[in-house]
């Protein structure tokens, strides 16, 4: 009997240990305890302090899960917090569904456009390898990444451009990591996250190459914000603001230009200064050994390129031009265009096996799920009116003070919340004030400009400020190049300061 009891106890203890090991898997124990503590204390905070305080605590907890994305993918801990919020009555499933349907264009974009870019990787790697090995100046290359990302984002969606940057950087990284690991290409396709096989004398170059790619990617990511703010199709909230204001494409660009054009050039100047000064993680040069590997890779690829490979590149190039035209003229929603790109590229390049097509969706769908969880947190913000005190304060100021304060309020709130949601809240409030005759049409236009620039520019401060930055943080690239939440915030800091100051001055004095 004692033997049976001891075995049962041991079995129970083993089960308990297995349960705690399974909870959030390989995440550190301290992280597991933190998430468990959040789930336990939230009902207590709700009971003691009410839903408003609990809502802000929930936002802080969700930001924590984003900040620790390299320890544990935020979908699971963030999802647990979202489920708890619904169970506690801080929002409802209907409210979450409403937020998701309101942002369905972004969901479609992630599902199909990012997968479409996957089938264009050969062309992207070909083009950007040529640029990388032929532009020797790191400063010039950084300016090129920033400026091209800005121009593309003015006509494409920032998430699409970010997907391109990620695909290119992963391609570069895997090429060198294969050589540094002494691994043949066919054994290395899915193993470039493992450094165990990296030869010792390659490790320093690999670390420097990571720093090099981090800086280029961050310049490009900021470029998506610089360009995205300029046009009606650049960011999802731009469409909403334009619809409320009744602005067409050209009118939107011209109204924003007194703020966006000076900010664009200030961003490029910041890019050059960061590379020259080397502060905040910038300035890393491409190691000569890595350049040699990339040059040799380019030569090898050209030597073994068959007529079929050339035809594939031409197909991708033609489809890429169709993509730009379709997005520029907005012939359909971005996600639908992405599905068209998938069909064209797979049909004409012979990718017809389900397993090969499935790989294209591996990158975006986890993030799509995370974004739905994020919308659940946004539903809490909406339902508990967490931003309402700020809204009332700003709209209660003198009219001359409102554009500047509205820019600041939108900027600060967009750093911690979804900038689409922040823009939605404020443009609706301002539109209601116009309809009620409380403000003039001219003043409404100024406030709309302040809202658009406020939600697009200061929000580069944190990954949760912009969907493109959050996508980058949670992508397969981030752990490869050691791009953590904290490092992204640090590297974005100079841009945040410069862009916010320049845009604020322009909002106050130029519009």
C-alpha positions in Angstrom: 0.0 0.0 0.0 2.8 2.4 0.9 4.5 1.5 -2.3 1.4 2.3 -4.3 1.0 5.7 -2.5 4.6 6.6 -3.1 4.2 5.7 -6.8 1.0 7.8 -7.0 2.7 10.7 -5.3 5.6 10.5 -7.7 3.3 10.2 -10.6 1.3 13.2 -9.4 4.5 15.2 -8.9 5.7 14.2 -12.3 2.4 15.3 -13.9 2.6 18.6 -12.0 6.1 19.2 -13.2 5.2 18.2 -16.8 2.3 20.6 -16.7 4.4 23.6 -15.6 7.1 22.6 -18.2 4.4 22.5 -20.9 3.0 25.9 -19.9 4.6 28.4 -22.4 7.1 25.6 -23.4 10.8 26.7 -23.5 10.2 30.2 -22.1 12.2 31.0 -19.0 10.7 30.1 -15.7 10.7 33.8 -14.5 8.7 34.7 -17.6 6.1 31.9 -16.9 5.7 33.1 -13.4 5.3 36.7 -14.6 2.5 35.7 -17.0 0.8 33.6 -14.4 1.0 36.5 -11.9 -0.6 38.8 -14.5 -3.5 36.4 -14.9 -4.0 36.1 -11.1 -3.8 39.8 -10.2 -5.9 41.2 -13.0 -9.2 40.1 -11.4 -8.1 41.5 -8.1 -7.2 44.8 -9.6 -10.6 44.9 -11.4 -12.3 44.2 -8.1 -10.3 46.8 -6.2 -9.8 49.6 -8.7 -12.3 49.1 -11.5 -12.1 48.5 -15.2 -10.3 51.8 -16.2 -7.2 51.1 -14.1 -7.3 47.4 -15.0 -7.4 48.4 -18.7 -4.2 50.4 -18.4 -2.6 47.5 -16.5 -3.6 45.1 -19.2 -2.0 47.4 -21.9 1.2 47.4 -19.9 1.1 43.6 -19.5 0.5 43.2 -23.3 3.4 45.5 -24.1 5.5 43.4 -21.8 4.7 40.3 -23.9 5.8 42.2 -27.0 9.0 43.4 -25.4 9.8 39.8 -24.5 9.0 38.5 -28.0 12.4 36.7 -28.3 11.7 34.8 -25.1 8.2 33.7 -26.1 6.2 34.5 -29.1 3.5 37.1 -27.9 0.6 35.2 -29.4 0.2 32.8 -26.5 0.7 35.1 -23.4 -1.0 37.9 -25.2 -3.9 35.6 -26.1 -4.3 34.5 -22.5 -4.5 38.1 -21.4 -7.1 38.8 -24.2 -9.2 35.8 -23.2 -9.1 36.8 -19.6 -10.2 40.4 -20.5 -13.3 38.9 -22.3 -14.1 36.6 -19.3 -13.8 39.6 -16.9 -16.3 41.6 -19.0 -13.8 44.3 -20.0 -14.8 43.7 -23.6 -17.0 41.3 -25.5 -16.6 38.8 -28.3 -18.8 41.0 -30.4 -16.5 44.0 -29.8 -13.4 41.9 -30.7 -15.2 40.7 -33.9 -16.1 44.3 -34.7 -12.4 45.4 -34.4 -11.3 42.5 -36.6 -13.8 43.2 -39.3 -13.0 47.0 -39.2 -9.4 46.0 -39.9 -10.1 43.2 -42.3 -8.1 44.8 -45.1 -4.9 44.4 -42.9 -5.8 40.8 -42.2 -6.1 40.1 -45.9 -2.9 41.9 -46.6 -1.0 39.8 -44.1 -2.6 36.5 -45.3 -1.9 37.0 -49.0 0.5 39.9 -49.8 3.3 38.7 -47.6 2.9 35.2 -49.0 3.0 36.8 -52.5 6.3 38.4 -51.7 7.7 35.0 -50.7 7.3 33.8 -54.3 9.3 36.9 -55.4 12.3 36.1 -53.2 14.6 35.1 -56.1 14.1 38.4 -57.9 14.5 40.4 -54.7 17.7 38.6 -53.7 19.1 39.0 -57.2 18.4 42.8 -57.3 19.5 43.6 -53.7 22.6 41.4 -54.0 23.7 43.5 -57.0 23.1 46.7 -55.0 24.8 45.4 -51.9 28.0 44.4 -53.6 28.2 47.4 -55.9 27.5 50.2 -53.4 30.5 50.2 -51.1 29.5 53.2 -49.0 27.5 52.1 -46.0 26.0 55.6 -45.6 24.9 55.7 -49.3 23.5 52.2 -49.0 21.6 53.2 -45.8 20.2 56.3 -47.5 19.2 54.1 -50.5 17.3 51.7 -48.2 15.6 54.5 -46.3 14.6 56.5 -49.4 13.5 53.5 -51.5 11.4 52.2 -48.6 9.8 55.6 -48.2 9.0 55.9 -51.9 7.6 52.4 -52.1 5.5 52.9 -48.9 3.9 56.0 -50.4 2.3 53.7 -53.1 2.3 50.3 -51.5 1.4 49.4 -47.9 4.2 49.6 -45.3 3.6 46.0 -44.3 4.3 44.9 -47.9 7.5 46.9 -48.0 8.6 45.5 -44.7 7.9 42.0 -46.0 10.3 42.7 -48.9 13.0 44.0 -46.5 12.6 40.9 -44.3 12.8 38.5 -47.3 15.9 40.3 -48.6 17.7 40.3 -45.2 16.9 36.6 -44.5 18.3 35.8 -48.0 21.5 37.6 -47.3 21.9 36.2 -43.8 21.3 32.6 -44.9 23.8 32.9 -47.8 26.6 33.9 -45.4 25.5 31.6 -42.5 25.7 28.6 -44.8 29.3 29.4 -45.6 30.1 30.2 -41.9 28.7 26.8 -40.9 30.4 24.8 -43.7 27.0 23.5 -44.6 25.9 22.6 -48.2 23.0 24.7 -49.4 20.4 21.8 -49.5 21.2 21.0 -45.8 20.9 24.6 -44.7 17.7 26.0 -46.0 16.0 25.8 -42.6 19.0 25.8 -40.3 20.3 29.3 -40.4 19.0 30.1 -36.9 21.4 27.6 -35.4 25.0 28.8 -34.6 26.3 25.5 -33.3 28.0 24.6 -36.6 29.4 28.1 -37.2 33.2 27.9 -37.5 35.0 29.9 -34.7 36.9 32.3 -37.0 33.6 33.2 -38.7 31.8 34.2 -35.5 33.1 37.7 -35.2 32.2 38.4 -38.9 28.8 36.9 -38.4 28.1 39.2 -35.4 29.2 42.2 -37.4 27.1 41.1 -40.3 24.1 40.9 -37.9 24.8 44.5 -36.8 25.1 45.6 -40.4 21.8 44.0 -41.4 20.1 45.4 -38.2 21.0 49.0 -39.2 19.9 48.6 -42.8 16.6 47.0 -41.8 15.9 49.7 -39.2 16.7 52.5 -41.8 14.3 50.7 -44.2 11.6 50.3 -41.5 11.7 54.0 -40.6 11.6 54.7 -44.3 8.2 53.0 -44.5 6.9 55.5 -41.9 8.4 58.5 -43.8 6.7 57.5 -47.0 3.6 56.0 -45.5 2.5 59.3 -43.9 2.6 61.1 -47.3 -0.2 59.6 -49.3 -3.8 58.3 -49.0 -2.7 54.6 -49.5 0.4 54.7 -47.4 -1.1 53.5 -44.1 -4.6 52.1 -43.3 -5.5 55.1 -41.1 -4.7 57.5 -44.0 -7.7 56.1 -45.9 -10.0 56.6 -43.0 -8.8 60.2 -42.4 -9.1 61.0 -46.1 -12.6 59.5 -46.2 -13.8 61.7 -43.2 -12.1 64.8 -44.7 -13.3 64.1 -48.3 -9.7 64.3 -49.8 -8.7 62.6 -53.0 -5.1 61.3 -53.6 -3.5 64.5 -54.8 -5.3 66.7 -52.3 -4.2 64.4 -49.5 -0.6 64.6 -50.6 -0.7 68.4 -51.0 -2.4 69.0 -47.6 0.2 66.8 -45.8 3.2 68.1 -47.8 4.0 71.1 -45.5 4.7 68.6 -42.7 5.7 65.4 -44.6 8.3 66.8 -47.0 10.5 68.6 -44.4 10.1 65.5 -42.2 11.2 63.2 -45.0 14.5 65.2 -45.6 15.0 65.4 -41.8 14.7 61.6 -41.7 17.3 61.2 -44.5 19.7 63.6 -42.7 19.2 61.6 -39.5 20.0 58.4 -41.4 23.3 59.8 -42.7 24.3 61.2 -39.3 23.6 57.9 -37.5 25.8 56.0 -39.9 28.6 58.6 -39.6 28.4 58.8 -35.8 27.8 55.1 -35.2 25.5 55.8 -32.2 22.5 53.7 -31.1 23.8 50.5 -32.8 24.4 52.1 -36.3 27.5 52.4 -38.3 28.5 48.7 -38.7 30.4 48.0 -41.9 30.0 44.9 -44.1 33.0 42.6 -43.2 35.3 42.0 -46.2 34.9 38.2 -45.7 31.1 38.5 -46.0 31.3 40.8 -49.0 33.6 38.2 -50.7 31.0 35.4 -49.9 28.2 37.5 -51.4 30.2 38.3 -54.5 31.1 34.6 -54.9 27.5 33.7 -54.3 26.4 36.1 -57.0 28.9 34.7 -59.5 28.0 31.1 -58.7 24.3 31.9 -59.1 25.0 33.5 -62.5 27.1 30.5 -63.7 24.5 27.9 -62.8 21.5 30.0 -63.9 19.5 28.0 -66.5 17.1 29.4 -69.1 14.3 28.2 -66.8 15.8 30.3 -63.9 16.0 33.3 -66.2 12.4 32.9 -67.3 11.4 32.7 -63.6 13.2 36.0 -62.9 11.5 37.7 -65.8 8.1 36.4 -64.7 8.8 37.7 -61.2 9.9 41.1 -62.6 6.7 41.4 -64.8 4.5 40.4 -61.9 6.3 42.9 -59.7 5.5 45.7 -62.1 1.9 44.6 -62.2 1.9 44.7 -58.4 3.1 48.2 -58.2 0.6 49.4 -60.8 -2.3 47.6 -59.2 -1.4 49.0 -55.8 -0.7 52.6 -57.1 -4.1 52.7 -58.9 -5.8 50.8 -56.0 -7.6 48.4 -58.4 -8.6 46.2 -55.5 -8.0 45.8 -51.8 -4.3 45.1 -51.1 -4.9 41.6 -49.8 -6.9 40.7 -53.0 -4.0 42.0 -55.1 -1.7 39.8 -53.0 -3.8 36.7 -53.8 -3.5 37.6 -57.5 0.3 37.8 -57.2 0.3 34.3 -55.6 -1.8 32.9 -58.4 0.3 34.5 -61.2 3.7 33.6 -59.7 2.9 30.1 -58.8 1.1 29.4 -62.1 3.7 30.7 -64.4 6.7 29.4 -62.4 5.4 25.9 -62.0 4.8 25.9 -58.2 1.7 23.7 -58.1 2.3 21.4 -55.1 0.4 22.2 -52.0 3.4 21.6 -49.7 5.5 24.2 -51.6 2.8 26.7 -51.6 2.2 26.2 -47.8 5.7 27.4 -46.9 4.8 30.9 -48.2 2.2 31.3 -45.4 4.4 30.2 -42.5 5.8 33.7 -41.9 2.6 35.8 -42.0 -0.1 33.6 -40.4 1.3 33.6 -36.8 1.5 37.4 -37.0 -2.0 37.5 -38.4 -3.2 35.6 -35.3 -1.2 37.9 -33.1 -2.8 40.9 -34.7 -6.3 39.6 -34.0 -5.2 39.3 -30.3 -4.0 42.9 -30.5 -7.4 43.9 -31.8 -8.9 42.3 -28.7 -6.8 44.6 -26.5 -7.9 47.5 -28.7 -11.5 46.5 -28.1 -10.7 46.8 -24.3 -9.3 50.3 -24.9 -12.4 51.2 -26.9 -15.0 49.8 -24.6 -13.4 51.1 -21.4 -12.8 54.6 -23.0 -9.2 54.6 -21.8 -8.2 57.4 -24.1 -11.3 59.6 -23.5 -9.7 61.9 -20.8 -6.9 62.8 -23.3 -9.5 63.5 -26.0 -11.6 65.8 -23.9 -8.5 67.6 -22.6 -7.2 68.4 -26.1 -10.5 69.4 -27.6 -11.1 71.7 -24.6 -8.0 73.8 -25.4 -7.9 77.1 -27.4 -8.2 76.4 -31.2 -4.7 77.7 -31.8 -3.2 75.2 -29.4 -5.2 72.2 -30.6 -3.2 71.1 -33.7 0.1 70.9 -31.7 -1.5 69.2 -28.7 -3.5 66.8 -30.9 -0.2 65.9 -32.7 1.4 65.2 -29.3 -1.6 63.3 -27.9 -1.8 61.1 -31.0 1.9 60.5 -31.0 2.1 59.4 -27.4 -0.9 57.2 -27.6 0.2 55.7 -30.9 3.5 54.6 -29.2 1.6 52.3 -26.8 -1.5 51.4 -28.9 -2.5 50.7 -32.5 -2.1 53.9 -34.5 -5.1 53.0 -36.7 -7.3 52.9 -33.6 -5.9 56.2 -32.2 -6.5 57.9 -35.6 -10.1 56.4 -35.7 -10.9 57.8 -32.2 -9.6 61.3 -32.9 -10.8 61.8 -36.5 -14.4 60.8 -35.4 -14.3 63.2 -32.5 -13.0 66.0 -34.7 -15.6 65.2 -37.5 -18.4 65.3 -34.9 -17.2 68.7 -33.7 -17.3 69.9 -37.4 -20.7 68.5 -38.0 -22.0 70.2 -34.8 -20.6 73.5 -36.0 -18.1 73.8 -33.1 -15.1 74.2 -35.4 -14.6 75.6 -38.9 -13.7 73.6 -42.0 -10.3 75.2 -42.2 -9.6 74.3 -38.5 -10.9 70.8 -39.2 -8.3 70.4 -42.0 -5.5 71.4 -39.7 -6.6 69.0 -37.0 -6.9 66.2 -39.6 -3.3 66.9 -40.7 -2.2 66.8 -37.1 -3.9 63.5 -36.5 -2.4 61.8 -39.6 1.1 63.0 -38.9 0.8 62.4 -35.1 -0.2 58.7 -35.6 2.3 58.0 -38.3 5.6 59.6 -37.2 6.1 59.5 -33.4 4.8 55.9 -33.4 8.1 54.7 -34.8 9.3 54.9 -31.1 8.0 51.3 -30.3 7.2 48.2 -32.2 3.6 48.2 -31.0 3.2 51.7 -32.5 3.1 50.5 -36.1 2.0 47.2 -37.5 5.0 47.1 -39.8 7.4 47.4 -36.9 5.5 44.8 -34.9 5.7 42.5 -38.0 9.4 43.0 -38.1 9.9 42.3 -34.4 7.9 39.0 -34.6 9.3 37.9 -37.9 11.8 35.0 -38.5 14.4 37.7 -39.2 14.4 39.3 -35.7 16.1 36.4 -33.8 18.5 35.8 -36.6 20.0 39.3 -36.4 19.3 39.7 -32.7 16.7 42.5 -33.1 14.9 42.6 -29.7 12.2 44.9 -28.6 14.6 47.0 -26.5 17.1 47.2 -29.3 14.4 48.4 -31.7 13.4 51.1 -29.3 17.0 52.2 -28.9 17.7 52.2 -32.6 14.4 54.1 -33.3 15.1 56.7 -30.6 17.1 59.2 -32.7 14.5 59.0 -35.5 11.7 59.4 -33.0 13.2 62.6 -31.5 14.0 64.2 -34.8 10.8 63.3 -36.7 8.6 64.3 -33.8 10.3 67.7 -33.3 10.4 68.6 -37.0 6.8 67.4 -37.6 5.6 69.2 -34.4 7.2 72.5 -35.5 5.6 72.1 -39.0 2.2 71.3 -37.6 2.3 74.4 -35.3 3.8 76.9 -37.8 3.5 75.6 -41.4 -0.2 74.5 -41.7 
